[in-house]
Amino acid sequence: MTLDLFADPIELTKALVDIPSPSHEEEAIADAVDKALRSLDQDKVEVERFGNTVCARTNRGLGSRVVLAGHIDTVPLADNVPHSMSQDGETMYGCGTVDMKSGMAVYLNAFAQLYDSAELKHDLTVIAYEGEEVATEFNGLGHLQEQHPEWLEGDLALLGEPSGGMIEAGCQGTIRLRVTAHGTRAHSARAWLGSNAAHTLAPVMLNVANYQPRDVEIDGCTYKEGMNIVHLEAGVATNTLPDEAWMFVNFRFAPDRTAEEALAHMKEVIGEHENVSIEIDDIASAAKPGLGQPAAQALVDAVGGNVRAKYGWTDVARFSEMGTPAVNFGAGDPGFAHKKDEQVPVSQITEVSHALLTYLKG
């Protein structure tokens, strides 16, 4: 399919949605994006492709750089491609409409419209990356961060995650620990011959259950921390003391903590217990909102000051780790992501596009 990057972002969203691109099957959509970007004036645009991740940037020496990034893969299809429209024409349905082909359409359109425009106030980088909806090892933005970090450099990065047309700044970090209590198996009628691992785990569970989380305000955004038991297993038989009991404990932490500080705090809350071991199952840094940066403040103004904290983890953290402030900015309700009836209000696509163009023109 040939993509028209200059088309209305609503039409470009339809075209992107109509190219099936579940994770690991992004070649066709990457080919289309690559071809469209290379159709621009190559004397003024640098285009590179790494696997099925396509990157382009201007180098006009404008004194600042804004990075526009979004993933081009989706979750597996659910008979929801090609796109469809509601009877009133106000809602678009289809896999990827909200997560995040509408955001990618807005970003590609803005890049095409402004790369050679005298109105552009910042050099631009656009990144359309593969493998976000699957394990981290396949994440195209992660590969760039490791192998070509210069593509993530900028004064501000925008990620096309659905945010209801407002800015969701930064993101919270996440740690998941596997906490395991060890005991000795025995018949419950002769409990004194064993050691109940579930009982050993109980004091740790109470420490987590009694934890009082913080609310943290950064750049006018309030981040709500939380530490919770999210999975719990024990038991051998109904007449047997378990010799192992374990749980996953998840800590969502505010961006004023580093991952190392959050891990140390988590271990302090859990405490030290005999016959209890702790393993890191997953850890990801938070991202500071960076709204105090001049480039970010101009974006806040362009959306009328509609800003809130991002609670879940997103790839904005990768930019933050590189020293680039980052925000989530896209159309639609993230609650519809991954659903069979995934959808986006087309009016929000237009609103996000207008705000982005206004911002980039300064």
N, C-alpha and C positions, 0 to 999 in steps of 0.2 A: 504494500500500500504506500502511496505517496502522500506525505503529510504536508499540509499548507500551514506553516508556522505563522503566517500573517492573517489567517482566518480568525473569526470571532472565537475567543477561548471556549465558548460553549460548543461550537462545531468541532474545534480541535479536541475537546474532551471526548466527544462522540467517536471521533476517528481513533483516538488512542484506546478507548474502551473496546472498540470493535476488533482490535488486534489481540487475540488471546495471548496472555503472557504469565501463566502461573509460574512460580519459582522453578528455576532450572530450564525454563522454556522461553527465555527472553530474547532469543536471537532475532526473531522476526521484528519485534518492536524496536530492538536496538538498531537493526538495519535501517528501519524507517526513520528513526530519530537521527542517526548518523548521516543518512543521505540528505535529510532536510537541512541539517546544520551545515553540511558541506556545500549546499546550494547557495549559501550566503557568500558574500565577497571574501574569498580566502586570503586576500591581501590585508583584510582587517579583522579576521577571526582565526584564531588558532583552534583546531579541532584534533582531539586525540581519542582513541578508543582502546580500552583495556578489557579484554574479554567482551562481555556484554554491558559494560559501563561506558557511556559516551560523555565526553567532557568538551566544553568549548569556552573560550574566553577572549575578551578584548584586551588590548595592550595599548591604550591611548594616552597613558600617563596623566590620568585625571586626578591623581593624588589620593584616591581611596578606592577600595574594591568591595563590592557586594557579591556574595556567593548565593546562588539560587539552586537548591538541590532537592531532588525527589527520587523515589524509587519507582521503577517501571514494572516490577513484578507484582503479582497478586497471589492471593490464596487460591486453592483449586477452584475451578469453575463449578457452578451449581445451576446449570441451565440458565445462566444469566448473562450470556454474551451471544449475539450483539446487544447493544443498549436498547432500551425502550423508553418511551415518554408517557407521563400521566396524561389523562384526557385533556386536562386544562393546560398542558404544556409547561407546567411550572416545576416539575420534578423529573430528573433523569434517573433511570434505574440501570443497573448493570455492575458486573464485577469490576471493581477498581474505580467506580465513579467517585467515591469519597476517599478511598485509600489506595493511591493518592493521585490518580490520573487527572483529576480536575486541577489539583495543585500543580502538577507537572505541565499541564496545558497552559495555565496562566504564566508559569515561569518561562517556558519555551517561547510563548508569544511575546512576552516582554523583552526577552533577549533579542528576538528577531526584529521587533519594532525599533529598538533603541540602539543596537550595536553600532550603527553608523549615524545616529542622530546627533545633531548639535545640542539637543536638549538634555542628553545624558550627562548626569553629574558625577557618576561613579563608574569606574571600570567594572565590567561584569564577568562573572564566571557562572556557567550553568553546568550542572552535573545530573545526568540521568543514570541511576545506578541499579544494578541487579542484586538479587538475593537478600532482600530485607526481611521477607516473610518467613525465612527459614533460619537454621542455626547460624550463629555469628560467623563461623568459619567461611560462609558463603557470601557474606555481606560485601557488596562492591565498594561501598564507602569505606568500610574497614580496610579493604585491600588498598585503596588509595592512601589512606592514612599511614599504612605501613610501608608502601612501596613508592608512592608518588605524593608525599605530603604537601608539596608546593601547590597542589590543586585545591587544598582546603584552606589556604591562606587568604585572609581578607580582613576588612574592618568590621564586617557583620555578615553573618550567614543566615539565610532563611530556609527552613525545611517545610516542604509542602504538606505536612501532616494536617488532617482536618481539624480546624479549631473554631468552627462556627463563624469564620470571617473576622475574628479578633486575634490579637497576638497572645499566644501562650508562651510565656517567657521561660527560657532555660528548661530544666527538668530535674526531678529528684533522682538521686542515685538509688541503687538497689543492691542488697547483699542477701544471699540465701545460704544459711549454714545448715549442715546436717549434724544434729546433736544426738549422739548414741550412748545409751546406758547399757552397761554390760553386767550380767548376773550369772547365776548358776541354775540350770533347769532342775526342777524337782516336782514330785507329785504334790498337789495342793493339800493332800491329807497328811503329808510329812514335810510341811513347808520349812521346818527348821533345818532340813538337809540342803536347802537351796538358798538362792538369793534372787528376789523378784526385781528384774530390771525395770519394770514399769514403776515400781515404788521408788527406785533410785532416780528415775527420770522426773518424778513428781515435783520435787523442789525446784528443778529447773523450769518446769512448766509454770509454776507459781511466780517465779521471778519475771518471766515474760508476761504473764497475765496481769501482773500488778504494775507493769511498766507505765509510766506517765510520759507520753510523748510531748514534744515541743511544737509550738507554732513559731515559725521564723519568718520575719519580714526582711526581704532583700529587694532594693530598688522599687519599693512600693508593692511588691507581690508577696503574698503570704503562702508559705509552704508548710503543709501539715505533715509532720513525721508520723511514723507508725511502725511498731514492731509486733509481729503476730506469728503464732503457730499456724502454718498453712497446710501441714500434712502430719499425720501421726500414725504410727504402726507399732503393734506389740501383740504377743499371743502365739501360743503353740497349739493348745487344746484347752477345752473348758475345765479340765482338771489338772492343769500343768502351769507351774510358775514359768513365765517367759525368761529366757536367758538373754534376750536382747529387746530393747525398746528404743525407738528412734523417732525423730521428728525433724521436719524442715521448719526453720524459723526465718522469716523474711523481714528485713529492715529496710524501709523506704526513708531515706534521709535527705535533709535539706542541702542545698548547694553550698552552705557555709562550712560543711565538713568535706575533707578529702575522703577518698575511699579507705585509706589507711586509718584515719581518725574514726571513721564510722565503724570499721571493723573492731578497733580497740574498744570503742564504747559498747559495742554489742557483746563482746566477750566479757566486759566488766559487768554488764547487766545479767548475763547468764551465770557468771560466777564460776569458781573452781569447785569441782565435786569429784570425789573419789569414784572411780569406775565409770567416768563419763568422758567421752572423747568428742572433739569438734573438728569438722572438716568444712572447708569452703566449697560449696557446690556452684555458686555463681556470684560474680561481683562486677559491678559497673559503676563508674564514676557519675556524679551529678554534673549538671551544667549551670553555671551562674547565668542569670538573665542578661547582665551587661547592658541594662537599659540606660545606664548613666553615660554610655558612650554617645558622642554626637551623632554618629550614623544611626544608632538605634533610636535616639530621641526623635529624629526626623520621621522615622517610620511610625512611632507612637502617635505623632501629630497627624500623620496621613490617615490613620484609622480612627481618629477622633478620640484618642486616649483609651480605647477599649482594650485593656490588658488584664491578664490574669496569669497566675502561676500554672505551670504544667506539672501535674502530679506523677504521671507515668513516665517511664524512661523512654527516650527517643534518641535518634542518632545525632541530635544537636550536641550531645555529650562529646561526640568525636571531635566536633569543631572546638568546643570549649577546651578539650585537652590540648589542642594545637594553639590555644591562645586567641581564638576567634570567637567573639560573642555570638550567640546564636539564639534564634527564636523559632517557634512553630507558627506557620501562617498559611492557612488554606481554607477552602470552603467546606461546609457540611458538618454534620454531627458525627463525631467518631463512634458513637454508639451504633451506627449502622455499618461500620466496617466489618468485613468478613461474613456478613449475613447474606442469605439468599436474596433478600429484598434490598440489598445495598443501594443507596440512593443519595442524591445531592440536589438541593434546590438550585436551579439554574441562575436565579437572581443573585445568589451568593458568589457564584463564579464571576459574574459581572462586577460585583462589588469588590471582590478581592483583586481582580485585574485592575480596576480603576484606582484603588488605593495604592497598589504596587507601582503603577505607572506614574502616579502623582509623586510618590516618594522618590523614584529613581530620576525623575526630572528635576527634583529639588524645588 
